[in-house]
């Protein structure tokens, strides 16, 4: 039995992880961490979890915690991941693993020193639609010429996915672009040799750019065109178009169609269609198998360094 704690458990993605963990055999959630004691205690009681606290250190001191899933604000990810590993706990950190390349390097160094399993929640690697494409690429059936991606939200105030006020500020580059940059690098197997980024005006209160355009090109010539917005009052989410030498494919949420909008059967690609469940399963299996997980801190570090290059290109 692997005993797991979830920090940020009552947030939008903390709940998704708890629901996913409930579907995995050999896992028990033994502790949750939240912002206020009253609210996290009530949440734990509702979920049948024995321990609840506002102090991550208290959870890390418990003998019945083997691993931690961090669904906490982005700005906490690097320090909390390091804190977990130095306490002898395996850690799965929600995307992004940090909000700077320097902090990402610190996280990787501590993972090497401690030998704990350290993984970033790069969920796009695990969504069945993108796994389907990865399998075709590995089989030599196609290669990517261009990935055209749109990431659109309507978020002109500091609210989370549940419509509740956020205690922190989200970021188009260090969070949402991180998904696509990682996926593009994962699918092509290359680090971009050319990058550029443009950003629109910053929000007067949030202090972040609300619109962004990003371009990437690999040494072999594949390109990625990414458009991001917090201003889009229209279909929300991230939409991927794979333009390949042998066909075009479009991924929307968990669905995949070809260029003529014919549905692609994803049955049997993975044991679940839930990407959060699939990253949690990978994390648990890596702990049990004592191996490096897909999406380890080490593997994701080059992505963080590309984001750093993109940020500097906008200065």
PEPE-V411670 format. One record per helix or strand of 2 or more residues. SS is the DSSP state (H for helix, E for strand). FROM is the first residue (numbers start at 1). TO is the last residue. If there is no record, write none. Layout:
<<SS;FROM;TO> <SS;FROM;TO>>
This chain:
<<E;2;7> <H;12;21> <E;27;33> <H;37;47> <E;51;53> <H;56;60> <E;67;70> <H;74;86> <E;90;94> <H;101;114> <E;118;121> <H;123;125> <H;128;138> <E;144;152> <H;172;188> <E;194;199> <E;211;217> <E;223;229> <E;237;244> <E;247;252> <E;255;258> <H;275;289> <H;297;313>>
